Amino acid sequence: MNFKILNTIGEVYTPEARTILEQLGEVDYKNLAQAELLKIISPYQILLVGLGLNINREIITRGENLKIIATATTGLDHIDMAFAKERGIRVLSLKGENDFLDSITGTAELAFGLMINLCRLIPLAIESVQRGEWHRENFRGYNLFEKTLGIVGMGRLGKMMARYGLAFGMRVIFFDPYVNQELFPKYKKVSFEQFVKESDMISLHVHLNSETENMFTKKVFEKMKSTAYLVNTSRDMVVNEADLLDALMTKKIAGYATDVLSGEIDFGGVIPSGHPLVVYSKNHSNVVIVPHIGGMTFESRTKTDVFIAEKTRTHLATMI
């Protein structure tokens, strides 16, 4: 095999996965902005990407030699799937790889960690100590014990989150129209309306599609408890950020934690100045934002890099 491969994960790509890729041909490891990718994509036959690039019609058209786009993600909204199919390009991903994905726990662990940080004001308490202060009463938070944890999407991550909730002594309910109650006797399946009214903590674990885009809007926030917290490690557009910001400012909900932001696919490593939610978070303790780090653990990165490299090699073997 002697394919020309562009790996946009860059030099941080896992060594074990590098070994696999380099058996397939010439590999270039580059961290690229969208415009840079557009300029150099033409000669490459295989493209490896993460979530920082938008593989749109323009990129695919310019990549006239592309045979494979490989992404170590379950969500595929950063790739124009219809146009890739039209051009005969195979998209390889983690979607549907359930046996493998059951061992990738990073995003669920982060979601639960964000929930704890939000309820216990941990980021602010740390900053206070770093300033030399020791004021316990300023950081009185809330327990998770005996609260109701509501989970949207009872797939792989939702199931993990539910187990963590039980371990903390929480009542767990879920909304998922595609999952039967019988599969999860320890948790209670409810309608969306009941879910919104009863949840003290809501954690989102859904893919972005026509059903989930703008799932949480002003109408929903008005039905939530004013003491409720929302955690989003899913996709930015599942939550309408303008409506969210209004709900936070008018105290319709108690707080929000996330590792996804509107427009992040175009950030290029730098958040635009004036991003409304980021600006709000600078002066309010009820918002916690981290930079899309759900899957960014050493274990998760190693496993997913190797898995996608192996999947690419296996697919190429069927083409020869």
MOHU-V78581 format. One record per residue. RES is the residue in three letters. OMEGA is omega in whole degrees, 0 to 359 (* if undefined). Layout:
# MOHU-V78581
res=RES omega=OMEGA
res=RES omega=OMEGA
This chain:
# MOHU-V78581
res=MET omega=179
res=ASN omega=181
res=PHE omega=175
res=LYS omega=191
res=ILE omega=174
res=LEU omega=179
res=ASN omega=184
res=THR omega=173
res=ILE omega=174
res=GLY omega=186
res=GLU omega=180
res=VAL omega=182
res=TYR omega=186
res=THR omega=182
res=PRO omega=180
res=GLU omega=179
res=ALA omega=175
res=ARG omega=181
res=THR omega=180
res=ILE omega=182
res=LEU omega=185
res=GLU omega=171
res=GLN omega=184
res=LEU omega=181
res=GLY omega=181
res=GLU omega=184
res=VAL omega=173
res=ASP omega=180
res=TYR omega=185
res=LYS omega=168
res=ASN omega=189
res=LEU omega=166
res=ALA omega=182
res=GLN omega=182
res=ALA omega=179
res=GLU omega=178
res=LEU omega=180
res=LEU omega=183
res=LYS omega=190
res=ILE omega=189
res=ILE omega=192
res=SER omega=187
res=PRO omega=189
res=TYR omega=179
res=GLN omega=181
res=ILE omega=180
res=LEU omega=174
res=LEU omega=184
res=VAL omega=170
res=GLY omega=183
res=LEU omega=185
res=GLY omega=183
res=LEU omega=179
res=ASN omega=182
res=ILE omega=187
res=ASN omega=182
res=ARG omega=182
res=GLU omega=179
res=ILE omega=182
res=ILE omega=178
res=THR omega=180
res=ARG omega=179
res=GLY omega=187
res=GLU omega=180
res=ASN omega=184
res=LEU omega=174
res=LYS omega=183
res=ILE omega=165
res=ILE omega=182
res=ALA omega=181
res=THR omega=181
res=ALA omega=181
res=THR omega=172
res=THR omega=176
res=GLY omega=183
res=LEU omega=183
res=ASP omega=177
res=HIS omega=180
res=ILE omega=175
res=ASP omega=187
res=MET omega=182
res=ALA omega=182
res=PHE omega=176
res=ALA omega=178
res=LYS omega=179
res=GLU omega=181
res=ARG omega=178
res=GLY omega=181
res=ILE omega=178
res=ARG omega=176
res=VAL omega=179
res=LEU omega=183
res=SER omega=176
res=LEU omega=183
res=LYS omega=178
res=GLY omega=181
res=GLU omega=193
res=ASN omega=181
res=ASP omega=178
res=PHE omega=186
res=LEU omega=178
res=ASP omega=179
res=SER omega=182
res=ILE omega=190
res=THR omega=190
res=GLY omega=184
res=THR omega=178
res=ALA omega=178
res=GLU omega=178
res=LEU omega=181
res=ALA omega=180
res=PHE omega=176
res=GLY omega=177
res=LEU omega=179
res=MET omega=178
res=ILE omega=179
res=ASN omega=182
res=LEU omega=184
res=CYS omega=185
res=ARG omega=176
res=LEU omega=186
res=ILE omega=180
res=PRO omega=180
res=LEU omega=179
res=ALA omega=178
res=ILE omega=179
res=GLU omega=180
res=SER omega=179
res=VAL omega=179
res=GLN omega=175
res=ARG omega=179
res=GLY omega=183
res=GLU omega=178
res=TRP omega=186
res=HIS omega=185
res=ARG omega=188
res=GLU omega=179
res=ASN omega=188
res=PHE omega=175
res=ARG omega=184
res=GLY omega=184
res=TYR omega=175
res=ASN omega=167
res=LEU omega=181
res=PHE omega=178
res=GLU omega=173
res=LYS omega=178
res=THR omega=176
res=LEU omega=177
res=GLY omega=183
res=ILE omega=175
res=VAL omega=181
res=GLY omega=183
res=MET omega=173
res=GLY omega=184
res=ARG omega=184
res=LEU omega=178
res=GLY omega=179
res=LYS omega=177
res=MET omega=181
res=MET omega=180
res=ALA omega=179
res=ARG omega=178
res=TYR omega=180
res=GLY omega=178
res=LEU omega=180
res=ALA omega=179
res=PHE omega=178
res=GLY omega=180
res=MET omega=168
res=ARG omega=185
res=VAL omega=172
res=ILE omega=179
res=PHE omega=173
res=PHE omega=177
res=ASP omega=184
res=PRO omega=184
res=TYR omega=182
res=VAL omega=181
res=ASN omega=178
res=GLN omega=185
res=GLU omega=181
res=LEU omega=185
res=PHE omega=184
res=PRO omega=181
res=LYS omega=184
res=TYR omega=183
res=LYS omega=174
res=LYS omega=183
res=VAL omega=174
res=SER omega=181
res=PHE omega=180
res=GLU omega=178
res=GLN omega=179
res=PHE omega=183
res=VAL omega=184
res=LYS omega=188
res=GLU omega=188
res=SER omega=171
res=ASP omega=177
res=MET omega=178
res=ILE omega=178
res=SER omega=185
res=LEU omega=180
res=HIS omega=182
res=VAL omega=171
res=HIS omega=176
res=LEU omega=175
res=ASN omega=184
res=SER omega=180
res=GLU omega=186
res=THR omega=178
res=GLU omega=183
res=ASN omega=178
res=MET omega=179
res=PHE omega=183
res=THR omega=181
res=LYS omega=182
res=LYS omega=180
res=VAL omega=181
res=PHE omega=181
res=GLU omega=180
res=LYS omega=180
res=MET omega=173
res=LYS omega=178
res=SER omega=178
res=THR omega=186
res=ALA omega=176
res=TYR omega=180
res=LEU omega=179
res=VAL omega=183
res=ASN omega=171
res=THR omega=184
res=SER omega=176
res=ARG omega=186
res=ASP omega=188
res=MET omega=172
res=VAL omega=178
res=VAL omega=175
res=ASN omega=188
res=GLU omega=178
res=ALA omega=178
res=ASP omega=178
res=LEU omega=182
res=LEU omega=178
res=ASP omega=180
res=ALA omega=178
res=LEU omega=183
res=MET omega=180
res=THR omega=177
res=LYS omega=174
res=LYS omega=174
res=ILE omega=187
res=ALA omega=183
res=GLY omega=185
res=TYR omega=175
res=ALA omega=186
res=THR omega=168
res=ASP omega=176
res=VAL omega=181
res=LEU omega=177
res=SER omega=178
res=GLY omega=187
res=GLU omega=181
res=ILE omega=179
res=ASP omega=184
res=PHE omega=184
res=GLY omega=178
res=GLY omega=182
res=VAL omega=178
res=ILE omega=178
res=PRO omega=178
res=SER omega=179
res=GLY omega=177
res=HIS omega=191
res=PRO omega=184
res=LEU omega=178
res=VAL omega=177
res=VAL omega=179
res=TYR omega=185
res=SER omega=182
res=LYS omega=185
res=ASN omega=181
res=HIS omega=184
res=SER omega=186
res=ASN omega=174
res=VAL omega=176
res=VAL omega=182
res=ILE omega=173
res=VAL omega=190
res=PRO omega=173
res=HIS omega=186
res=ILE omega=183
res=GLY omega=182
res=GLY omega=187
res=MET omega=167
res=THR omega=180
res=PHE omega=181
res=GLU omega=182
res=SER omega=182
res=ARG omega=180
res=THR omega=183
res=LYS omega=184
res=THR omega=178
res=ASP omega=180
res=VAL omega=182
res=PHE omega=181
res=ILE omega=176
res=ALA omega=178
res=GLU omega=180
res=LYS omega=177
res=THR omega=180
res=ARG omega=180
res=THR omega=180
res=HIS omega=179
res=LEU omega=180
res=ALA omega=179
res=THR omega=182
res=MET omega=186
res=ILE omega=*
